[in-house]
Amino acid sequence: MKPFREAVTSWYQNRFGVSVSPDTEVISLMGSKDGVHHLPEAFVNPGEYVLAPSPGYPVYRTGALFSEALVHEMPLSAEHNFLPVFDDIPAEIRKKSKLMWMNYPNNPTSAIAPLSFYQEAVEFARENDIIIVSDNAYSEITYDGYIAPSYLEADGAKEVGIEMHSLSKTYNMTGYRIGMAVGNPDVIRGLGIVKTNVDSGVYNPVQYAAIAALTGSQDCVRKACDIYQERRDALVSGLKEIGFEIESPKATFYVWLLVDDCMAFAQRMLDEVGIVVTPGLGFGDFGEGYVRFSLTRSVERIREAVERMQQAGIGG
């Protein structure tokens, strides 16, 4: 619906100072996962590469594999603040790469990226003729005064890529399945061609609900962040008290914890204290040694979880 695309245009202008055309540079998605899966079908041929962060959202890899593409995992390490090092990507891989995924604020590491990183990514994409896709689903879930930038704020960003956003996280609309892709008109058009042959668009009443969310008061977003921040503080302080070394994340509703063996730690948490954490290997080979906590339970339950860990002798 054009009113939805216009609402997206206004939101991007108000939030990031980024101007996009509602007619050629915006498309609705059934959540950003929809776009993640379909983009390789639009632009990547069998045998070509998709560059995907590791650890990273698993659909970056599986979407490529469904398109018979190859996947090159870009390691995200604490040494480099969980940002990929473009110079480490082999030259022969760069030549065969068509698409690169970025996701900041990051799932699962909670890492954030400065605008200078996006500028570096634009230059890398230009040099290697690669489409950048920024998955910015967590841009509004931030703490301690931090404001996440948009990839599209970088000079020349629209020339080489697009950004996706999801209302699932920002407005608690997960089950509604509504999001958007914004940016380079050729990439938006290619994505639209695939989607036209796969689905019939987002249910109109859901688009109207999204318009209300994007154009209405943003107090609900700030209240949600306050809730998540209280939960973050409870979990991080609790983990520190039982001996873990961890810093408070500036964004997302995840906490990424360094452990000795992610599978063994997750198994022990489940068996001994009845707590589910996600082992880092589920997000790629370079997720080993970490587990992800989600801040989706109350402060009381989080404190209870830490108490159970302490009683079971689980600590740093």
N, C-alpha and C positions, 0 to 999 in steps of 0.2 A: 504494500500500500504506500502510495506517495506520502500521505501524512506521517507514516512511521519513518520513512526515509528523511523527511524534513525534520522530524523530531531528533533523529540521530545527528543530522547536520548541525542543528542548533546546539545539541549537547556537546559535540566535539568543539564547536566554536567557543562556547562558554567555559568548558572545562579545560581545554588544552590550547585555545587560541589557534586551532587548526581549521582551515576552510576547505570544505569538500562539496562537490555538487551532488544534490540528492538524486539527480537523473542518471549520472554515469559513474559515480564513485561510492555508492552505498548499495548494499544488498542485505536483505534480511536472512537470518540463519535460524534453523531449529536448534538453537544453542550453538556455541562455538565449536562443539564436537562435530557438528554437521560439516562445517567448513574445513576442519582439520582432516576429516576423512576424504572429502571430495576434491580438495585442491590438487593432490598428486594425480588424480584421474584426469584433471584438466591440462596439466602441464608437464608431466614426467613420463617419459617413454620407458618401456622395459629395458633394463640394463643401465639406466641412468641413475644418478645418486640423489638421495634426499639427505641433507645434513640435519641431524637431530641431536639435541642436547642429551647427555647421559650423566646423571639421572635426569629424567624428564617425563612428561606426560606420555604414557605408553602409546596413545593413538598416533602420535607423531611417527612412530615406527610402523605400527600395524596398518595405518592408512597407506603408507608407502608400499608395504608388502602386498596389500590387496591390488595395487596398481602394477605389480610385477617390477617395481623399482628396487634398487639396492639402497641400503641404509649405512651411512657412515656416522658413528656415534662421536660427538664432540664432548670430550671429558669436561665436567664441571667439578673443580676441586677447590677446597678451602684456600689453598695456596694462591689461587687467582680470584678469590672472592666469588667463586661459583659462576664465573663468566668464561665463555669459551675463548681459547687462544687461536685466532684465525691463522696465524703463522704456522701453527702445528698441523694444519690440515695438509696432507700430501698434495703435491702439484698435480699428480695424475688423477686424484679424487676431485680436485677443484674443476678440472677440465670436463669431467663427466657429471658435474652436479648441476641441478636445475632449480632446486628449492632448498631454502634454509629456514629452520624454525628457531624462533627466539621466544622466551617467556619470562618476562619480569614485570612485577614481582613474581618470583619463581615458585612453582610447584615441582618438586617437594621441598626445596632447600630454604625457601623464604627469602632468598637473596634478592637484592635490588640492583638496578643498573642505572648509572648516570647517563645523562644525555650524550656525553662524550663517547660512551660505548656505542650508542646507536649511530653516531656520526662515523665511527670507525667501521661499523657494519655496512653502512651505505657505501663507503669507499670500497670495501671488500667485494660487495655485490656488483658494483660497477666494473671492477677490474676483471671479474670472473663470470659476468653475465648470468647471475643467479638471482632468482626471485626471493626476496625476504618476506616472511610472514611473521609478524609480531603478534603473539597471543597475549593480550593485555587484560585478561579476565579479572585479575586481582588488583587493578589500579586503584580502586576506591577503598580497599581494605588495608588501611595504613594507620600507623601509630606515631606517637611522640612528635607530632608536628610534621612528619615526613609527607611530602606530596609526590606521588609517582608521576614521571613524565610519560608522554606518548612517543612511540617510535616516530610518528609522523611529524613531530616537532623538529626532527633533525633535518638539516638542509639537504634537499634532493631525495628525501625518503620516499615520497610518492612516485618518483621516477622509477624506482626499483622494487617497490613492494607495497604491501597492504598491512593493515592491522585488524585484528578481530577482537570483539568484546562480547561479553555475555552478561545478560541481566540476572543470571542465576545467582552469582555471588553478590553483586552490588545490591540487588533488590529482593533477595530471597525468593526468586522466581524459578527455581530449579525445575520443578515439574511442568512449568508452562512451556518450556523449550523455545526460548526466544533469545536471539543475539544478532550481531551484525558484523559484516566485513566492510572496511572502509579504506579507500586509497586508490592505487593505480587503476585507471579505468579499463585497461586491457586485461588485467588480472581479475577484476570484478566481473567483466563480461565473460571470461572463460569459466569462472566459477559458476556464473549464472547459467551458462549453456549446459553444464553437467546437471545442475540442480533442476532445470526445467525438465530433464529426462528422467529424473529420479523421484521428485516430490512435487507437490502442488502448492507449496508455500505455507507460511505460518497462518494458522486459524485467525481470522480477522479480529474476533474479540480479544485474543491474546495480544495482537498488535495494538489494539486500543489501550489495553492495560499497560503495555510497554510505553506508549506515548505518555500516559498519565505519570508513569514512573520517571521518565526522562525529563519531562517538562514541569513537573510539580516540585514541591518543596523537597529538599535533599536532607531534611532533618532526620529522616528514617535511616539514612546511610550513616550519619554521624552517631546516632544512637546505637546502631549495630556495631560500629567500630569500638564504641565505649564498652560494650558487652564483651567483645572479643579481646579487647585490651586487658580487661579485668581478669579474664580467663588466662590469657597469656602470662600475666604477672603471677598468677597463682601457680601455674605449672612451672614456669622458669624458676621462680624462687624455691618451689618445692624440690625440683630436681637438683638445684644447687645445694640445698640443705642436706640432701642424702648423698652428696659427693660428686655429682656430675659437673663438668665444666661446660658452660653453655652461655651464649649471649642472647639477649632478647631480640627477636626479629622485629624489623621495622614494618613488615607488611605480611599479608596473607593470614589465614587462620591455621597455619601449620607451625610446628616446632620440629626442627631437624636435629636429631641427637646423635652424637658420635658414640659408637659402641665397638666392642671387639669383633663380634660376629653377628651380623644383622639377623640371620635366620635363627641362630641359637637363642639370641636375645628375645626375638619375637615369640618363639616357641615357649620359652620360660615364662614370659609375661602372660601368655594365654593359659598355660597349664597351672602355674603356681598362684597367680593373683587374679586371673579372670579379666585381663585387660588386653584389648586389641591395639597393637601398633603395626604399622605397615613396614615390612623389611625393605631396605633401600634397593635390593636387587630387583624388586618389582618395577623399578623405574629405569632399569638399565644396568649394564655391567659395572658402571662406575658409581653405582649407589651402594656397593658393598661397604660395610663398616658404619652404616647409619640406619636409623629407623625414623619414621615420621609419626608424630602425634598430631591429632586433629583437635582443634579447640571447639568442638561441637557439643560439648556437655557443660553442665552448670559448674560454677565455681566449687560448689559443695562436692560434686562428684569428682572433680579434678583433685581436690584435697584428699578425698577418700582414696583415690587411685595412688597418690604419692604415699599415703600412709600404708597402703597394702604393699607397695614396693619396699618400703623401709622394713616392714615386718617380715617380709620374705628375704631380706638381706640383699636386695637388688639396689646397687648404688655404684657410684663412680670410684 
